[in-house]
């Protein structure tokens, strides 16, 4: 079985109900409105203005407090999500699917599979290092959110980002791969929405490229179409060059 990440005890603590605060503000607001109506009837205009301003102030305060509470709730939401390390079988299956796709495009035989596996593992590792540097947050690699596996996941305040990595040597991101990502992120969005913790979801597609500049331009044109229009969440596409990543993290050139 996969080992569940051991977060702090805060993960088991759910926020206290906001009912008492809501009732209190509602009662105060009602009393102020009643006072406003009575003073209007009594022609006490200055007092009526004070009641009106007080009622408006309480309303603004309650709205601001509610928004702030939702923001604080979402910022702690990551502690309440069950993170599971992706099963080795799932990781191996995903690796084999990616490598088989590469071998088909490159038209290489089974004898080159081992080299392609090593190249893909290195490319993914370097790409996730770069994303971690750019986002300045720690990444959890190969984890499942709501039983849905991703190559990496990270949280920033009230935002949960699920990362999918692809290694392309031709300007073609298969439609099957796109559909798979859409289904996975839709499942996560629903699971997080059911938790009612106010956390936003984003899909980050990291594409590692090793191709000519002309092919890279074709890829950009393909990604700029409506292929991702069905994405149920905000999407962030990052293009990273494999050779550049090696120069940054391996050769230091």
Secondary structure, 3 states (H helix, E strand, C coil): CCCECCCCHHHHCCCCCCHHHHHHHHHHHHHHHHHHHHHHHCCCHHHHHHHHHHHHHHHHHHHHHHHHHHHHHHHCHHHHCCEEECCHHHHHHHHHHHHHHHHHHHCCCHHHHHHHHHHHHHHHHHHHHHHHHHHCCCCEEEEEECCEEEEEEEEECCEEEEEEEEEECCCCCCHHHHHHHHHHHHHHHHHHHHHCCCCEEEEEEEEEECCCHHHHHHHHHHHCCHHHCCCCCEEEEEEEEHHHHHHHHHHCC
